[in-house]
Amino acid sequence: MTNQQQFRAGVLASYGASTSEIDELLAYNQNIFHHHKFKHSITFPLPPEAHLSTWEEYAIAAKVVGAFAVLKERLVQFQFPILEGISETPAYRDATRKGVSVDDMVEATGLVLKQPEQLQLSIHNSLAGNIPVLLSGNREDFVSLVQALTRRNETEPVPASMGACTVSGFNNWDRIRRYRQKWELQKPHNCSENDWRLEFQRLALQKELYQDKFIILSNSPYSNVTSEEIGLKESVWQRLSLKIRLEHECTHYLTHRLFNSMRNNAFDELIADYRGIIAAIGYYRCDWFLHFIGLESFPKYREGGRLKNYQGNPPLSDGAFKILQVLVKAAAENLQLFHAEHINKLKTPNGQLQLLVALSYLTLEELADSGFNLLLQRTLEKSNETLLSANSTK
């Protein structure tokens, strides 16, 4: 066991974890962020990824005919309804795995939304670079979009506390068709079906040429927490909810691009909610975060709170999940204390970026420990030096 693991195990023991629970949580809270990219020059915001130019075309077209009409023509999942078992039908598999045209498929009756005209598509400028954002008109449409674009059009349930989704590794057959058209123009005498099969094998190795990332948002209250529970007017809370939700997802996008990690994990959620709350109101409120995850009445956990969504796979035992709740509360409170002490430095985009990088070096146990302040301060200085070094070596 490394020194860091011994320290983490000691923190867990101090919070009452048993030996088996310590083992569970050491595995669950393991830091898997990769920092190798900081060995090279990094400028922010990060440059656009390869799929963005295509989505910018979508967004321009959406201003004329509407986002739903545009995406229905381009994303094959919009050609199928949400239906149990549809992903196992030959037609669906051919369309989504082989790019076969849906023109003669009786199953392709189209995705049904309650308010298709309310669907919005925009390109959001984040620290991680520009990213496409789909905003649904209502909760039911958000669920349908998530099911279509991440659940293979199956009727899999979406938790009520889930109001956003970052889609990564999405196979966009529209981009593949465009690639083929360009390839055929360049190889007019060598573009038989057999030639294309060989070219497609080469294309499959270059995922950036056909896999997309984008965000799906709902306009419902954040984490299914009502305005009354937060103590704000409904219109104010809806506006803040959208800001928190968007920046939360953009933080996941940032960790994915910088550290090659974007997990359904309590520590990732703590970081993402921290950034979202700051973006919305300018300072951090751990009481809001605790409300979002179901710990507003700690030590009682409210069923339906978001923390249950991040219990792990396989899920943490009941005892380990109880210790996780204690850790998360302590870490959130410590983060609020640190933010309040350094608020002037942390209110700028650069200050926020430095802290997000600093947090990526830590674990939940370290942030929940009573000695967090000195450790986080040292890590913040380290991240500052790293970013300065990365941006000065060009």
C-alpha positions as CSV (number, residue, x, y, z in Angstrom):
1,M,0.0,0.0,0.0
2,T,1.4,3.4,-1.0
3,N,1.8,6.3,1.4
4,Q,-1.3,8.0,-0.2
5,Q,-3.3,4.8,0.2
6,Q,-2.3,4.5,3.8
7,F,-3.3,8.1,4.4
8,R,-6.6,7.6,2.7
9,A,-7.2,4.4,4.7
10,G,-6.5,6.3,7.9
11,V,-9.1,8.9,7.0
12,L,-11.7,6.3,6.2
13,A,-11.0,4.5,9.5
14,S,-11.4,7.8,11.4
15,Y,-14.8,8.1,9.9
16,G,-15.8,4.7,11.1
17,A,-15.2,2.5,8.0
18,S,-14.6,-1.2,8.6
19,T,-11.8,-3.1,6.9
20,S,-14.0,-4.3,4.1
21,E,-15.6,-0.8,3.6
22,I,-12.1,0.7,3.5
23,D,-11.2,-1.6,0.7
24,E,-14.4,-0.8,-1.2
25,L,-13.9,2.9,-0.9
26,L,-10.2,2.9,-1.7
27,A,-11.1,1.3,-5.0
28,Y,-14.2,3.5,-5.6
29,N,-12.3,6.8,-4.8
30,Q,-9.1,5.9,-6.6
31,N,-7.9,8.9,-8.6
32,I,-7.8,7.9,-12.3
33,F,-7.2,11.4,-13.8
34,H,-4.2,11.3,-16.2
35,H,-2.0,14.4,-16.2
36,H,0.3,13.5,-19.1
37,K,-1.0,16.3,-21.3
38,F,0.6,18.9,-19.0
39,K,3.9,17.8,-20.4
40,H,3.1,19.8,-23.5
41,S,1.9,23.3,-24.3
42,I,-1.8,23.9,-23.4
43,T,-3.8,27.0,-24.2
44,F,-7.3,27.8,-23.1
45,P,-10.0,27.5,-24.2
46,L,-8.9,24.3,-25.8
47,P,-9.1,24.1,-29.6
48,P,-12.2,22.7,-31.2
49,E,-12.5,18.9,-31.8
50,A,-12.9,17.5,-35.2
51,H,-16.7,17.0,-35.0
52,L,-17.4,20.7,-34.2
53,S,-17.4,22.0,-37.7
54,T,-20.2,19.6,-38.7
55,W,-22.3,20.6,-35.6
56,E,-21.8,24.2,-36.4
57,E,-23.4,23.5,-39.8
58,Y,-26.3,21.8,-38.0
59,A,-26.7,24.8,-35.7
60,I,-26.8,27.2,-38.6
61,A,-29.4,25.1,-40.4
62,A,-31.4,24.8,-37.2
63,K,-31.9,28.6,-37.1
64,V,-33.8,28.3,-40.3
65,V,-35.8,25.1,-40.1
66,G,-35.5,24.2,-36.4
67,A,-33.2,21.8,-34.5
68,F,-35.5,18.8,-34.6
69,A,-35.9,18.9,-38.4
70,V,-32.2,19.2,-38.9
71,L,-31.2,16.4,-36.6
72,K,-33.9,14.1,-37.9
73,E,-32.3,14.3,-41.3
74,R,-28.8,13.7,-40.0
75,L,-28.9,11.5,-36.8
76,V,-30.2,8.0,-37.5
77,Q,-31.5,7.6,-34.0
78,F,-34.1,10.3,-34.7
79,Q,-35.6,8.0,-37.3
80,F,-36.7,5.4,-34.8
81,P,-39.3,5.6,-31.9
82,I,-38.6,4.9,-28.3
83,L,-39.7,1.3,-28.1
84,E,-38.7,-1.7,-25.9
85,G,-36.6,-4.2,-27.8
86,I,-36.1,-2.0,-30.9
87,S,-32.3,-2.0,-30.6
88,E,-32.3,-5.8,-31.2
89,T,-34.2,-5.6,-34.5
90,P,-32.2,-6.2,-37.7
91,A,-33.4,-2.9,-39.1
92,Y,-32.1,-0.8,-36.1
93,R,-28.9,-2.7,-36.0
94,D,-28.3,-2.2,-39.7
95,A,-29.0,1.5,-39.5
96,T,-27.0,2.3,-36.4
97,R,-24.1,-0.2,-36.9
98,K,-23.7,-0.4,-40.7
99,G,-25.2,2.9,-41.8
100,V,-27.8,1.2,-44.0
101,S,-30.5,3.7,-45.3
102,V,-33.7,3.7,-43.3
103,D,-35.8,4.6,-46.4
104,D,-37.4,1.1,-46.7
105,M,-37.5,0.2,-43.0
106,V,-41.0,0.0,-41.6
107,E,-39.6,0.3,-38.1
108,A,-38.2,3.8,-38.8
109,T,-41.4,5.6,-37.9
110,G,-39.4,8.5,-36.3
111,L,-38.6,9.8,-32.9
112,V,-41.7,11.4,-31.2
113,L,-41.2,14.5,-29.1
114,K,-44.0,16.4,-27.2
115,Q,-42.6,19.8,-28.3
116,P,-40.2,19.2,-31.2
117,E,-40.4,22.9,-32.1
118,Q,-38.9,23.8,-28.7
119,L,-35.8,21.8,-29.2
120,Q,-32.8,24.1,-29.4
121,L,-29.3,23.5,-30.7
122,S,-26.4,25.8,-29.8
123,I,-22.6,25.8,-29.7
124,H,-21.4,26.7,-26.2
125,N,-18.0,28.3,-25.5
126,S,-16.4,26.6,-22.5
127,L,-13.0,26.3,-21.0
128,A,-12.7,22.9,-22.7
129,G,-13.5,24.4,-26.1
130,N,-16.8,24.8,-28.0
131,I,-19.3,22.0,-27.6
132,P,-22.7,21.4,-29.1
133,V,-25.6,21.7,-26.7
134,L,-29.2,20.3,-27.1
135,L,-31.8,21.9,-24.9
136,S,-35.1,20.1,-24.7
137,G,-38.5,21.8,-24.4
138,N,-39.7,19.7,-21.5
139,R,-38.8,16.9,-19.2
140,E,-40.4,14.1,-21.3
141,D,-38.5,15.3,-24.4
142,F,-35.3,15.3,-22.5
143,V,-35.9,11.7,-21.4
144,S,-36.7,10.7,-25.1
145,L,-33.5,12.4,-26.3
146,V,-31.4,10.6,-23.7
147,Q,-33.0,7.2,-24.5
148,A,-32.6,7.8,-28.3
149,L,-29.0,9.0,-28.2
150,T,-27.5,7.0,-25.3
151,R,-29.9,4.1,-24.7
152,R,-30.3,2.8,-28.3
153,N,-33.9,4.1,-28.4
154,E,-34.8,1.6,-25.6
155,T,-37.3,2.5,-22.9
156,E,-34.7,2.4,-20.1
157,P,-35.6,4.6,-17.2
158,V,-33.9,7.9,-16.6
159,P,-33.6,9.0,-13.0
160,A,-35.8,12.0,-12.0
161,S,-32.7,13.7,-10.5
162,M,-30.9,13.5,-13.9
163,G,-31.3,16.6,-15.9
164,A,-28.3,16.6,-18.2
165,C,-26.1,14.1,-20.1
166,T,-22.8,14.4,-21.8
167,V,-22.7,12.1,-24.8
168,S,-19.2,10.9,-25.8
169,G,-18.1,8.5,-28.5
170,F,-21.3,9.0,-30.5
171,N,-21.0,7.3,-33.9
172,N,-22.3,9.9,-36.4
173,W,-23.2,8.2,-39.7
174,D,-23.8,11.6,-41.3
175,R,-20.1,12.3,-40.9
176,I,-19.2,8.9,-42.2
177,R,-21.4,9.5,-45.3
178,R,-19.7,12.8,-45.9
179,Y,-16.4,11.2,-45.5
180,R,-17.3,8.6,-48.1
181,Q,-18.6,11.2,-50.6
182,K,-15.3,13.1,-50.3
183,W,-13.3,9.9,-50.7
184,E,-15.3,8.9,-53.8
185,L,-14.6,12.3,-55.4
186,Q,-10.9,11.8,-54.7
187,K,-10.9,8.2,-55.9
188,P,-13.4,8.2,-58.8
189,H,-11.9,5.0,-60.4
190,N,-11.3,3.1,-57.1
191,C,-14.5,3.4,-55.2
192,S,-16.2,0.1,-55.5
193,E,-18.0,-1.5,-52.5
194,N,-14.9,-3.6,-51.9
195,D,-12.7,-0.5,-52.0
196,W,-15.0,1.2,-49.5
197,R,-14.9,-1.7,-47.1
198,L,-11.1,-1.4,-47.0
199,E,-11.3,2.3,-46.6
200,F,-13.9,2.0,-43.9
201,Q,-11.5,-0.3,-41.9
202,R,-8.9,2.5,-42.0
203,L,-11.5,5.1,-41.1
204,A,-12.7,3.0,-38.1
205,L,-9.2,3.5,-36.5
206,Q,-9.6,7.3,-36.6
207,K,-12.4,7.8,-34.2
208,E,-12.1,11.6,-34.2
209,L,-13.4,11.5,-37.8
210,Y,-16.8,10.0,-37.0
211,Q,-17.3,10.0,-33.2
212,D,-18.9,13.1,-31.6
213,K,-19.3,14.7,-28.2
214,F,-22.3,16.9,-27.2
215,I,-24.5,17.8,-24.2
216,I,-28.2,17.2,-23.7
217,L,-29.9,19.5,-21.2
218,S,-33.4,19.7,-19.7
219,N,-35.0,22.9,-18.5
220,S,-36.3,21.3,-15.3
221,P,-35.2,22.3,-11.8
222,Y,-31.6,21.2,-11.1
223,S,-31.4,17.8,-9.6
224,N,-35.2,17.8,-9.4
225,V,-34.9,20.2,-6.4
226,T,-37.8,22.7,-6.4
227,S,-37.5,26.5,-6.1
228,E,-39.3,26.3,-2.8
229,E,-36.7,24.0,-1.4
230,I,-33.9,26.4,-2.4
231,G,-35.8,29.5,-1.3
232,L,-35.9,31.3,-4.7
233,K,-38.6,32.4,-7.1
234,E,-39.4,29.8,-9.7
235,S,-38.2,31.9,-12.6
236,V,-34.9,32.7,-10.9
237,W,-34.3,29.1,-10.0
238,Q,-35.1,27.9,-13.5
239,R,-32.5,30.4,-14.9
240,L,-29.9,29.4,-12.3
241,S,-30.6,25.7,-12.8
242,L,-29.8,25.9,-16.5
243,K,-26.5,27.7,-15.8
244,I,-25.5,25.2,-13.1
245,R,-26.4,22.2,-15.3
246,L,-24.5,23.6,-18.4
247,E,-21.3,24.4,-16.5
248,H,-21.5,21.1,-14.6
249,E,-21.5,19.2,-17.9
250,C,-18.8,21.4,-19.4
251,T,-16.6,20.5,-16.4
252,H,-17.0,16.8,-17.2
253,Y,-16.1,17.7,-20.8
254,L,-13.0,19.5,-19.4
255,T,-11.8,16.5,-17.3
256,H,-12.4,14.3,-20.3
257,R,-10.3,16.4,-22.6
258,L,-7.5,17.2,-20.1
259,F,-7.4,14.0,-18.0
260,N,-9.1,11.4,-20.2
261,S,-11.7,10.7,-17.5
262,M,-15.5,11.4,-17.2
263,R,-17.1,9.2,-14.6
264,N,-20.3,8.7,-12.7
265,N,-18.5,9.2,-9.4
266,A,-19.1,11.2,-6.3
267,F,-15.8,13.1,-6.5
268,D,-16.4,14.0,-10.2
269,E,-19.9,15.2,-9.2
270,L,-18.5,17.3,-6.4
271,I,-16.1,19.0,-8.7
272,A,-18.7,19.6,-11.5
273,D,-21.3,20.9,-9.1
274,Y,-18.7,23.2,-7.5
275,R,-18.0,24.8,-10.9
276,G,-21.7,24.9,-11.9
277,I,-22.7,26.8,-8.7
278,I,-19.8,29.2,-9.0
279,A,-20.7,29.9,-12.6
280,A,-24.3,30.6,-11.6
281,I,-24.0,32.8,-8.5
282,G,-20.3,33.6,-8.2
283,Y,-19.5,31.8,-5.0
284,Y,-19.9,28.2,-3.6
285,R,-22.7,27.0,-1.4
286,C,-22.2,23.5,-0.1
287,D,-25.7,23.5,1.3
288,W,-27.0,23.7,-2.3
289,F,-24.7,20.8,-3.3
290,L,-25.8,18.7,-0.3
291,H,-29.4,19.4,-1.3
292,F,-28.7,18.3,-4.9
293,I,-27.3,14.9,-3.8
294,G,-29.9,14.2,-1.1
295,L,-27.9,15.1,2.1
296,E,-29.6,18.3,3.1
297,S,-30.8,16.6,6.3
298,F,-27.5,14.7,7.0
299,P,-27.1,12.1,8.5
300,K,-30.4,11.2,6.9
301,Y,-30.1,10.5,3.2
302,R,-33.1,11.5,1.0
303,E,-34.1,8.8,-1.4
304,G,-34.2,10.3,-4.9
305,G,-31.1,12.4,-4.2
306,R,-28.5,12.3,-6.9
307,L,-25.8,10.5,-4.9
308,K,-27.5,7.2,-5.4
309,N,-26.9,7.6,-9.1
310,Y,-23.1,7.3,-8.4
311,Q,-23.0,4.3,-6.1
312,G,-20.6,2.6,-8.5
313,N,-20.6,-0.6,-10.5
314,P,-20.7,-3.0,-8.7
315,P,-22.5,-0.7,-6.2
316,L,-21.0,0.1,-2.9
317,S,-22.4,-1.9,0.0
318,D,-24.9,-0.1,2.3
319,G,-22.1,0.5,4.9
320,A,-19.6,1.8,2.4
321,F,-22.3,4.1,0.9
322,K,-23.0,5.5,4.3
323,I,-19.3,6.3,4.8
324,L,-19.3,7.9,1.3
325,Q,-22.1,10.2,2.4
326,V,-20.0,11.3,5.4
327,L,-17.0,11.9,3.1
328,V,-18.9,13.9,0.6
329,K,-20.4,16.2,3.2
330,A,-17.0,16.8,4.8
331,A,-15.4,17.4,1.5
332,A,-18.1,19.9,0.4
333,E,-17.8,21.8,3.6
334,N,-14.0,21.9,3.4
335,L,-14.3,23.1,-0.2
336,Q,-16.6,25.9,0.8
337,L,-14.2,27.0,3.5
338,F,-11.3,27.0,1.1
339,H,-13.3,29.0,-1.6
340,A,-14.4,31.6,0.9
341,E,-10.8,32.1,2.1
342,H,-9.4,32.5,-1.4
343,I,-12.5,33.9,-3.1
344,N,-10.7,36.8,-4.8
345,K,-8.3,34.5,-6.5
346,L,-10.9,31.9,-7.4
347,K,-13.6,34.1,-8.9
348,T,-11.8,34.5,-12.2
349,P,-11.9,31.9,-15.0
350,N,-8.2,31.4,-14.7
351,G,-8.5,30.9,-10.9
352,Q,-11.3,28.5,-11.5
353,L,-9.3,26.5,-14.0
354,Q,-6.3,26.3,-11.5
355,L,-8.5,25.0,-8.8
356,L,-10.2,22.4,-11.0
357,V,-6.7,21.2,-12.0
358,A,-5.7,21.2,-8.4
359,L,-8.7,19.1,-7.3
360,S,-7.9,16.6,-10.1
361,Y,-4.7,15.6,-8.2
362,L,-6.6,14.8,-5.0
363,T,-9.0,12.1,-3.8
364,L,-12.3,12.4,-1.8
365,E,-10.6,11.2,1.4
366,E,-7.9,13.9,1.1
367,L,-10.4,16.7,0.6
368,A,-12.6,15.4,3.5
369,D,-9.6,15.3,5.9
370,S,-9.2,18.0,8.6
371,G,-5.8,18.9,7.1
372,F,-7.3,19.6,3.7
373,N,-6.5,23.3,3.6
374,L,-2.7,23.0,3.6
375,L,-2.8,20.1,1.1
376,L,-5.2,21.9,-1.3
377,Q,-3.1,25.1,-1.0
378,R,0.0,23.2,-2.0
379,T,-1.8,21.4,-4.8
380,L,-3.2,24.7,-6.0
381,E,0.3,26.1,-6.2
382,K,1.4,23.0,-8.1
383,S,-1.4,23.3,-10.6
384,N,-0.6,27.0,-11.0
385,E,3.1,26.2,-11.8
386,T,2.0,23.4,-14.1
387,L,-0.4,25.6,-16.1
388,L,2.2,28.5,-16.3
389,S,4.8,26.0,-17.5
390,A,2.5,24.4,-20.0
391,N,1.5,27.8,-21.4
392,S,5.0,29.2,-21.6
393,T,6.6,26.3,-23.5
394,K,5.5,26.7,-27.1
